[in-house]
């Protein structure tokens, strides 16, 4: 489903990012749970379904640095999408300072005027942002897959071929 939204985003409307980013993050969380369950005779740790995706990726899979920060930003964007706050951000470009890093990457739909811009959710409607979210997701999947040498051969083809096919 995420790959279909991605294609529609590139071909028809970048607004498909509103469904795509939450779906990518939910799929990543589900993937981590399923990955742990595969070939595991013990019950899957309860914290996998209770903890935030950021905590799971950091604690269980060693995600850190830029990738961890990208994930944190992506989660915040997801939160803005699913729980939009109608209050002004307090910045001239209507982009919150806690997500400034994303805007500086050039991923948003923008007027280019730092003194005024589209409202925040309109800026999020960006295929470039969706493409970045796919790349972050792929890196997270890699962190999960390469965390267990016994399972790498089962999942490596998925990483190499399916991501290219689905999101290429």
N, C-alpha and C positions, 0 to 999 in steps of 0.2 A: 504494500500500500504506500509506503513512504517513497518508493521509487516512482510510482505513478504520480504522486503529488509533486515530486521533483521534476518530472518531465512536463507536467502541466504548468508548473511554475516557470519553466524556461520557455514554453511555447505559448501559453495563454495569458497567465497573470501571476505576478510574483506574490499575490495574496495567498497562494497555497502554502506559503511559509507558515501561516497561522495554524494550520493543522500539521504541517510537516515537522516542525521543531518539537512540539510536544510528543508526537508519535516516535520520532527518533530517540528521544530520551527514555520514553517508556519501553521501547524495544531493547535499548541497551541495558536497562535494569532487568528486564525479563531474560535477556540473553545471559547475564551474569548468574542469575538463579538457575537457569537450565544447564549452563555450563558446569556449575557446581554439582548438580544432581546427576549428570551423566557419568556413568561408571562408578558411582559412589553408592556404597551399600548403607551408609549412615544417612540419617535424615539431614536435609539441607539446613544449614544454620539459620535460625529464626531471624537473626539480624539482617540477613540478606533481603528479607521482605519488609523489615521495619526501618532500617537505616536509609538515609538519603543516598542517592546515587554518588554524590561527591564523596561521602564518607566511605562507601564501599570501594570505590575506585582508589582512594588514597590508602586506606588501611589494608584491604585484601590484595590489591593488585599493584601497589607501589606507584601509582600515578602521582606525579609531582611536577613542579616547575610550570612551564608554559602550558602544558597540556592540562594540568589541574586548574590553572587560572582560566583557560578557555572553557573548560567544563563548568566552572563556577559562573562564568559570564553567560554561557548558554542556558544554564538553569535559571538565572535571573531573567533572561529574555523570555524563556518559557513561562515563568511566573507572571511576567507583565502581559503575556498573551492570554493566559487563562484566568488571570485576576487583574484585569486592567484597572488602573487607578485613574479616575478622571481629573485629578488635581494637576495643575501645572507642575512641571519638574523644577521650576525656579531658575532655569537656565535660558539664555536667549535663543538657543537652538532647540529647545524643548527635548533635550536628551539628558537623562540623569547622569550626574557626575560619576556615580558608582559603576556605570557602564561606558564611561568615556573611552576606555581602551578599545571597545568594539568599534566605536565610531572612527577612531583614529586609524583603524585597519582599512577604512574605505569600503566597508561592507554594506552600507545602508543606502536607502533611497533618500536623497538629500537635494535641497535647492543649491547647496554649495555656499550659501550665505551664512557666515557664522553668527550674524546678528538676528536671523530669523530663519526658521526652517519649518518643514511639515511637522504635524504633531507626531508624537513618539510612535504610535502604532503604524502610522503611514510610513515612517522611516524604516520600520521593521519589515515592511512588505518589499523585500529585496531578494532576488534570486541569488545574488552574490552572498548574502547572509546565509541562505539555505545551503549553498555549495560549501561554505565554510563549516556549517553545522554537520554536513555529511563527512567532511574530512576529519573533524574532531571525533565524530562517532566512530569512524573507521579506526582511528588511533586508539580509541578506548577498547574496541573489539580486539585489536591486536594485543593490548596490554592484558586482557583477560585470557586470550588464547595462549600467549607465550608464557603465562604464569605457571603452567603445568606441562612439563615435558611429555607426560604420558598422553596428553590429549592434543598436542600440536598437530600431529599427522591427520587427525580427524577433522580439524577445523581450518588448517592452512588453505586448502582449496577454496573454502568459502571466502576467506579474506582476499585471496589473489584474483579469483575469477568472478565471484558473484558481485562484489562491490563494483568492479569495472563494468560488468554487464548491467547491473541495476542502476547505477548512477553515472555511468560513463558518458 
